[in-house]
Amino acid sequence: MYALKVLIIAVWIALVAAQQQSYLGFNSGATLDDNKAKQQADFEKEFKAAQGLHGSPGSFNSVRLYTNIQFGTTDTPISAFQAAIATNTSMLLGIWCSGTKGITSELNALQSAISQYGQKFVDLVVGISVGSEDLYRISETGIENKAGVGTGPKEIVDFIKLVRSSIANTPLSKKPVGHVDAWSAWDNSSNSAVIEAVDFVGTDLYPYYENDKGNTFSNATNVFNYIYYKTLSAAGDKPVWITETGWPVSGPTFGQAEASVDNAKGYWDQTGCSLFGRANVWWYTLLDSNPANKEKFAITKDLSTTPLFNLTCPAGSGAPPSINNDAKSAASTVAITLSLTYMGAYALLGLICLSI
């Protein structure tokens, strides 16, 4: 019965994902792995590498940012904005909300970007995330894991209102405003006011870190489906964007989860390829930016366009065909890929219903 329940959840998730227009990209921090500020040239190199990855299932031409502010400044717009314009990279903007008395500097940087870069900047913005894992950090699990300073739901809702007010009379006024957090924060009813306040729910999903759910790599798909389903259920009619997910290529064992290139490849194939092209996904990550994090997630070394493992998705996964390789062989799979995405999921759901 448990296996059947997991299968039903997986198919339901596939049907939800299949109906969404999608963005595909990576997360990008404000600093390099040595804690030095990224400059425009650094961001451009990163964004170009993402778009040029050999064998990638579609173009990774979107980026999720954590802040609007250039590292080391008070309210100067982050140089990622100029790099995105130069490389035609869409952006999920981020406003940092933890360990701060307010978000005035973030809003000042955003207003400056609108004034300086105009419509070229606005057209690339897909949404604005007000905060990142703030609710998780103040949770029992976050405190236990020493996740750092967080922010409560009331403050996040107030910040969301401030953002809406700040962009109300700007070209960004119709962009969706949301919040990013761990699935467990969304599943906590004490945070329901945040769900009510947002246009989208951004969720960070890491089976690797779920050490109370049997987080062996062989169980990663089941764990992912469970925590994704919990987010979807909590979100109700609000769209869910997968703002972080991935498996580390190196680092310590966490519970039963082992970090390795082979497991990162397996997670990409099993989980990523079931989502790419059907849900908004910002993978973690192309370039590691947190020197304090012992787990390293970067799928390529030094931004080489040759990744650490083959990014081409398995046949029948429903993911977009691979690019930056043999164009003829990629193009020949497009029709089959698209039909399997929808027909396979609905047919499987029908079989399950008949068997219950």
C-alpha positions as CSV (number, residue, x, y, z in Angstrom):
1,M,0.0,0.0,0.0
2,Y,2.9,2.4,0.8
3,A,4.4,1.8,-2.6
4,L,1.1,2.5,-4.3
5,K,0.7,5.7,-2.3
6,V,4.2,6.9,-3.4
7,L,3.3,6.0,-7.0
8,I,0.1,8.0,-6.9
9,I,1.9,11.0,-5.4
10,A,4.6,10.8,-8.2
11,V,2.0,10.7,-11.0
12,W,0.0,13.5,-9.5
13,I,3.2,15.6,-9.3
14,A,4.0,14.8,-12.9
15,L,0.5,16.0,-14.0
16,V,0.9,19.2,-12.1
17,A,4.4,19.8,-13.6
18,A,3.3,19.0,-17.1
19,Q,0.8,21.9,-17.2
20,Q,3.2,24.6,-16.1
21,Q,5.3,26.9,-18.3
22,S,8.8,26.6,-17.1
23,Y,12.0,28.4,-16.4
24,L,15.3,26.4,-16.2
25,G,18.4,27.7,-14.4
26,F,20.7,27.7,-11.5
27,N,21.0,29.6,-8.2
28,S,23.8,32.2,-8.0
29,G,25.2,33.8,-4.8
30,A,26.6,37.3,-4.5
31,T,30.2,36.0,-3.8
32,L,32.7,33.5,-5.1
33,D,33.7,30.5,-3.0
34,D,36.5,32.5,-1.4
35,N,33.9,35.1,-0.2
36,K,35.0,37.8,-2.6
37,A,32.3,39.8,-4.4
38,K,31.3,38.6,-7.8
39,Q,31.8,41.3,-10.5
40,Q,29.9,41.6,-13.8
41,A,32.5,39.6,-15.6
42,D,32.2,36.8,-13.0
43,F,28.4,36.7,-13.5
44,E,28.7,36.8,-17.2
45,K,31.1,33.9,-17.2
46,E,28.7,32.0,-15.0
47,F,25.6,32.7,-17.1
48,K,27.4,31.9,-20.4
49,A,28.7,28.6,-18.9
50,A,25.1,27.7,-17.9
51,Q,23.8,28.3,-21.4
52,G,26.6,26.4,-23.0
53,L,26.6,23.2,-20.9
54,H,27.3,20.2,-23.1
55,G,24.3,17.9,-23.3
56,S,22.0,19.9,-21.1
57,P,18.3,19.1,-21.3
58,G,17.2,22.5,-22.7
59,S,18.8,25.9,-22.1
60,F,19.7,26.8,-18.6
61,N,19.1,30.5,-19.2
62,S,17.6,31.6,-16.0
63,V,19.1,32.5,-12.6
64,R,17.8,32.8,-9.1
65,L,19.5,35.6,-7.0
66,Y,19.4,36.0,-3.2
67,T,19.8,39.8,-3.0
68,N,19.5,42.9,-5.1
69,I,22.6,44.4,-3.5
70,Q,26.2,44.2,-4.7
71,F,28.2,42.5,-2.0
72,G,30.2,44.9,0.1
73,T,28.0,47.9,-0.8
74,T,25.0,49.6,1.0
75,D,22.5,49.6,-1.8
76,T,24.3,49.4,-5.2
77,P,22.5,47.1,-7.6
78,I,24.1,43.7,-7.9
79,S,26.3,43.4,-11.0
80,A,24.4,40.2,-11.9
81,F,21.7,42.5,-13.4
82,Q,24.1,43.9,-16.0
83,A,25.4,40.4,-16.7
84,A,21.9,39.0,-17.2
85,I,21.1,41.8,-19.7
86,A,24.3,41.0,-21.6
87,T,23.6,37.3,-21.8
88,N,19.8,37.4,-22.0
89,T,19.4,35.5,-18.8
90,S,16.0,35.7,-17.0
91,M,16.1,36.4,-13.3
92,L,14.1,35.4,-10.2
93,L,15.1,38.3,-8.0
94,G,15.8,37.9,-4.3
95,I,15.4,40.2,-1.3
96,W,17.4,39.2,1.8
97,C,15.2,39.4,4.9
98,S,17.1,37.7,7.7
99,G,19.4,39.4,10.2
100,T,18.2,42.8,9.2
101,K,16.0,45.5,10.6
102,G,14.4,46.2,7.3
103,I,14.7,45.9,3.5
104,T,15.1,49.5,2.6
105,S,18.5,49.0,1.1
106,E,17.2,46.1,-1.0
107,L,14.3,48.2,-2.3
108,N,16.7,51.1,-3.0
109,A,18.9,48.8,-5.1
110,L,15.9,47.5,-7.0
111,Q,14.6,51.0,-7.8
112,S,18.1,52.1,-8.9
113,A,18.2,49.1,-11.3
114,I,14.8,50.0,-12.8
115,S,16.1,53.6,-13.4
116,Q,19.5,52.6,-14.7
117,Y,18.6,49.6,-16.9
118,G,15.0,50.3,-17.8
119,Q,12.9,47.9,-19.8
120,K,15.8,45.6,-20.7
121,F,16.1,44.8,-17.0
122,V,12.3,44.6,-16.4
123,D,11.7,42.2,-19.3
124,L,14.1,39.6,-17.8
125,V,12.5,39.6,-14.3
126,V,10.3,36.5,-13.8
127,G,9.4,37.2,-10.2
128,I,10.6,38.6,-6.9
129,S,11.3,36.4,-3.9
130,V,11.0,38.2,-0.6
131,G,13.3,36.2,1.7
132,S,15.0,32.8,1.5
133,E,14.5,30.0,4.1
134,D,13.8,32.6,6.8
135,L,11.0,30.6,8.3
136,Y,13.0,27.4,8.3
137,R,15.9,29.1,10.2
138,I,13.6,29.9,13.2
139,S,12.1,26.4,13.2
140,E,13.1,23.7,15.6
141,T,14.9,21.9,12.9
142,G,16.6,25.0,11.7
143,I,17.8,25.9,15.2
144,E,19.0,22.3,15.7
145,N,21.0,22.5,12.5
146,K,22.4,25.9,13.4
147,A,21.0,27.4,10.2
148,G,21.5,31.0,11.4
149,V,19.3,34.0,12.0
150,G,15.8,33.8,10.6
151,T,12.6,35.9,10.4
152,G,9.1,35.2,11.5
153,P,5.9,34.9,9.3
154,K,4.5,38.3,10.4
155,E,7.7,40.1,9.4
156,I,7.8,38.3,6.0
157,V,4.2,39.3,5.3
158,D,5.1,42.9,6.2
159,F,8.1,42.8,3.9
160,I,6.0,41.4,1.1
161,K,3.6,44.3,1.5
162,L,6.5,46.8,1.4
163,V,7.8,45.2,-1.8
164,R,4.4,45.4,-3.5
165,S,4.1,49.1,-2.4
166,S,7.6,49.9,-3.7
167,I,7.0,48.4,-7.1
168,A,3.3,49.5,-7.5
169,N,4.0,52.4,-9.8
170,T,7.0,50.9,-11.7
171,P,7.3,48.6,-14.7
172,L,7.7,45.7,-12.2
173,S,4.2,46.1,-10.8
174,K,2.8,43.1,-12.5
175,K,5.6,40.7,-11.7
176,P,4.7,37.9,-9.2
177,V,5.9,38.4,-5.6
178,G,6.6,35.3,-3.5
179,H,8.7,33.8,-0.8
180,V,11.3,30.9,-0.8
181,D,11.5,28.5,2.0
182,A,12.1,24.8,3.0
183,W,9.2,22.4,2.4
184,S,8.8,22.0,6.2
185,A,8.2,25.7,6.6
186,W,5.4,25.6,4.1
187,D,4.0,22.5,5.8
188,N,3.8,24.3,9.1
189,S,0.4,25.8,9.5
190,S,1.8,28.7,11.6
191,N,3.2,30.1,8.4
192,S,-0.1,30.0,6.5
193,A,-0.3,33.8,6.4
194,V,2.8,33.9,4.2
195,I,1.1,31.5,1.7
196,E,-1.9,33.8,1.6
197,A,0.3,36.8,0.9
198,V,2.3,35.5,-2.0
199,D,1.7,35.0,-5.7
200,F,4.0,31.9,-5.8
201,V,5.5,29.5,-3.3
202,G,9.2,28.8,-3.8
203,T,10.4,25.6,-2.2
204,D,13.9,24.2,-1.5
205,L,13.9,20.4,-1.6
206,Y,16.9,18.3,-0.6
207,P,16.4,14.6,0.1
208,Y,20.1,14.5,1.0
209,Y,19.3,16.4,4.2
210,E,16.2,14.5,5.2
211,N,18.0,12.2,7.6
212,D,14.8,11.3,9.5
213,K,13.2,9.8,6.3
214,G,15.7,7.1,5.3
215,N,17.8,9.3,3.1
216,T,19.8,6.7,1.4
217,F,20.4,7.6,-2.3
218,S,18.2,4.6,-3.3
219,N,15.3,6.3,-1.5
220,A,15.9,9.8,-2.8
221,T,13.1,9.8,-5.4
222,N,10.5,8.7,-2.8
223,V,11.7,11.3,-0.3
224,F,11.6,14.0,-3.0
225,N,8.1,13.1,-4.1
226,Y,6.9,13.2,-0.5
227,I,8.3,16.6,0.4
228,Y,7.3,18.1,-2.9
229,Y,3.8,16.8,-2.4
230,K,3.6,18.3,1.1
231,T,4.6,21.7,-0.4
232,L,2.0,21.4,-3.2
233,S,-0.7,20.4,-0.6
234,A,0.2,23.4,1.6
235,A,0.3,25.8,-1.3
236,G,-3.3,25.1,-2.4
237,D,-4.0,27.0,-5.6
238,K,-0.7,29.0,-5.4
239,P,1.9,27.9,-8.0
240,V,4.9,26.1,-6.6
241,W,8.4,26.9,-8.0
242,I,11.3,24.6,-7.2
243,T,13.9,27.2,-6.2
244,E,16.6,24.8,-5.0
245,T,17.3,21.1,-5.3
246,G,20.3,19.0,-6.0
247,W,22.7,16.4,-4.6
248,P,26.3,17.2,-3.5
249,V,29.1,15.9,-5.6
250,S,31.4,15.8,-2.5
251,G,31.2,16.3,1.2
252,P,30.4,14.4,4.4
253,T,27.8,11.7,4.8
254,F,24.6,13.1,6.2
255,G,22.5,10.5,7.9
256,Q,22.5,7.7,5.3
257,A,23.1,10.1,2.4
258,E,26.5,9.9,0.6
259,A,27.8,12.8,-1.5
260,S,29.4,11.7,-4.7
261,V,29.4,12.5,-8.4
262,D,27.6,9.2,-9.2
263,N,24.8,10.1,-6.8
264,A,24.6,13.6,-8.1
265,K,24.2,12.2,-11.6
266,G,21.6,9.7,-10.4
267,Y,19.6,12.4,-8.7
268,W,19.8,14.6,-11.8
269,D,18.5,11.7,-14.0
270,Q,15.8,10.5,-11.6
271,T,14.5,13.8,-10.1
272,G,15.7,16.6,-12.3
273,C,14.8,15.0,-15.6
274,S,11.3,14.4,-14.3
275,L,10.9,18.2,-13.8
276,F,13.0,19.9,-16.5
277,G,10.7,21.6,-19.0
278,R,7.6,21.1,-17.0
279,A,8.2,23.1,-13.8
280,N,10.2,26.1,-12.8
281,V,13.5,24.8,-11.6
282,W,16.6,26.5,-10.4
283,W,19.1,23.8,-9.7
284,Y,21.6,23.9,-6.9
285,T,24.1,24.6,-8.4
286,L,26.5,25.5,-11.2
287,L,29.1,27.3,-8.9
288,D,29.5,26.9,-5.2
289,S,29.4,30.3,-3.4
290,N,29.3,29.4,0.3
291,P,32.8,28.6,1.7
292,A,31.3,27.5,5.0
293,N,29.3,24.7,3.4
294,K,31.2,21.4,3.5
295,E,28.9,19.9,0.9
296,K,29.8,21.0,-2.6
297,F,27.1,20.9,-5.2
298,A,28.6,22.5,-8.4
299,I,28.0,20.2,-11.4
300,T,31.0,21.6,-13.3
301,K,34.5,22.5,-12.3
302,D,35.7,26.1,-12.7
303,L,32.6,26.9,-14.9
304,S,33.7,24.5,-17.6
305,T,31.0,23.8,-20.1
306,T,31.9,20.1,-19.8
307,P,30.1,19.0,-16.6
308,L,31.2,16.5,-14.1
309,F,28.6,14.0,-15.4
310,N,26.5,13.5,-18.5
311,L,23.5,15.9,-18.3
312,T,21.5,14.2,-21.1
313,C,18.3,12.9,-19.6
314,P,17.3,9.2,-20.0
315,A,15.0,8.3,-22.9
316,G,11.4,8.4,-21.9
317,S,12.0,10.8,-19.0
318,G,9.9,13.5,-20.7
319,A,12.7,16.1,-20.3
320,P,13.6,18.4,-23.2
321,P,16.1,17.0,-25.6
322,S,19.8,17.7,-25.0
323,I,21.5,20.7,-26.6
324,N,25.0,21.9,-27.3
325,N,25.8,18.5,-29.0
326,D,24.5,16.7,-32.1
327,A,21.6,18.9,-33.2
328,K,20.1,16.2,-35.5
329,S,19.8,13.5,-32.9
330,A,18.4,16.0,-30.4
331,A,15.7,17.3,-32.8
332,S,14.5,13.9,-33.7
333,T,13.4,13.2,-30.1
334,V,11.3,16.3,-29.6
335,A,7.9,15.0,-30.7
336,I,8.4,11.7,-28.7
337,T,9.5,13.6,-25.6
338,L,6.5,16.0,-25.6
339,S,3.9,13.2,-26.2
340,L,5.3,11.0,-23.5
341,T,5.2,13.9,-21.0
342,Y,1.4,14.0,-21.1
343,M,0.3,10.6,-22.5
344,G,2.5,8.6,-20.2
345,A,1.4,10.3,-17.0
346,Y,-2.3,10.2,-17.7
347,A,-2.2,6.5,-18.9
348,L,-0.3,5.6,-15.7
349,L,-2.8,7.4,-13.5
350,G,-5.6,5.5,-15.2
351,L,-4.0,2.2,-14.6
352,I,-3.5,3.1,-10.9
353,C,-7.1,4.1,-10.5
354,L,-8.2,0.8,-12.0
355,S,-6.1,-1.1,-9.6
356,I,-7.3,0.6,-6.4
